[in-house]
Amino acid sequence: MNIYYIDGQFVEDHQAKIPVEDLSVLRGYGVFDFLRTYNGVPFHLDDHLLRLQRSARLIGLQLTHTPAALTEIVRETLARNTHLESNIRIVVTGGMSQDGITPGDSPRLMVMIGPVKPMPEEWYTDGAKVITCHVDRFMPGAKSINYIPAILCQAEARSHQAIEAVYVDRDGYLLEGTTSNLVALRGDTLITPPCNRILPGITRQVVLQLARQEFEVEERQLHKDEIRLLDEAFLTSSVKEVAPVVTIDSMSIGGGEPGSRTLRVMELFREYTAAYRD
């Protein structure tokens, strides 16, 4: 059983509900953020809340809770659950609307807690396959609840036995995965699309900071034609952490197995999270 915070109340997950007139239901209007704990501590919670604020501002959604209040609600909701490690989903919906489309002044806040479930071990030992999906995301800097393109691209990825679909824009530039960020390597240089083209992941941010200790980092556009030139690649996300990529579409990366540099980045991240205490 999980305990959620729903619009001012703590309830069991099976009792959680919102009105059907909420703008999240009627119009798909809302934002969210997602993180997990390490050693029971929310991972870079302040950074995730800043991103939540930015997402809300970009779509014109008013937040009625301060960062301090949100932090307290998240910590209190965590304390009411008993998972060894937890996933945390913070959702702010548009709330009620007088005409069914114009946002009101009472957005609805939800904090949903669940246990962390490990990803398949072979993703990390053998590497994973991803595909590309030609989609131009609307307002990529906002982590909105509109995930229709992501759901469709994920379905296509599953049909190809891939774990992720990476968006490609109309000019052929790789952007990000549906629920992850992409990092590629050429030699000792990590290459990742710039923040103004993607939703900047918090795990991505931490990984790049750690990687700069030992590697060059280049934030630039990466064209699909460059895939064949890559030595290694990996995905970053709260759920996947650092996941090696050995196939993109039909092209093998790095000889079809996780590369030494990717393994080193994975090690750096594991060391960081093992010691994480806020």
URDABEL-V737262 format. One record per backbone hydrogen bond with DSSP energy under -1.0 kcal/mol. NH is the residue of the N-H (numbers start at 1). CO is the residue of the C=O. Records with the same first field share a line. If there is no record, write none. Layout:
NH = CO + CO
This chain:
4 = 11
5 = 111
6 = 9
7 = 109
9 = 6
11 = 4
13 = 2
15 = 12
16 = 13
22 = 19
23 = 95
25 = 22
26 = 22
27 = 23
29 = 23
31 = 92
32 = 143
33 = 90
35 = 88
37 = 86
38 = 41
41 = 38
43 = 36
48 = 44
49 = 45
50 = 46
51 = 47
52 = 48
53 = 49
54 = 50
55 = 51
56 = 52
57 = 53
58 = 54
59 = 55
61 = 56
70 = 66
71 = 67
72 = 68
73 = 69
74 = 70
75 = 71
76 = 72
77 = 73
78 = 74
79 = 75
80 = 76
81 = 78
87 = 114
88 = 35
89 = 112
90 = 33
91 = 110
92 = 31
93 = 108
94 = 29
110 = 91
111 = 5
112 = 89
114 = 87
116 = 85
123 = 120
124 = 121
125 = 121
126 = 122
128 = 244
130 = 247
131 = 164
133 = 166
135 = 133
142 = 139
144 = 142
145 = 30
147 = 145
151 = 147
152 = 148
153 = 149
154 = 150
155 = 151
156 = 152
157 = 153
158 = 154
159 = 155
160 = 157
161 = 158
162 = 157
163 = 129
166 = 131
167 = 176
168 = 133
169 = 173
172 = 169
174 = 222
175 = 167
177 = 180
178 = 165
181 = 236
183 = 234
184 = 191
185 = 232
186 = 189
189 = 186
190 = 216
191 = 184
192 = 218
197 = 194
205 = 201
206 = 202
207 = 203
208 = 204
209 = 205
210 = 206
211 = 207
212 = 208
213 = 210
214 = 211
215 = 211
216 = 188
218 = 190
220 = 192
224 = 172
226 = 223
227 = 224
229 = 226
230 = 227
231 = 185
232 = 185
234 = 183
235 = 243
236 = 181
237 = 241
241 = 237
243 = 235
245 = 233
246 = 128
247 = 128
248 = 251
249 = 130
251 = 248
253 = 246
256 = 253
263 = 259
264 = 260
265 = 261
266 = 262
267 = 263
268 = 264
269 = 265
270 = 266
271 = 267
272 = 268
273 = 269
274 = 270
275 = 271
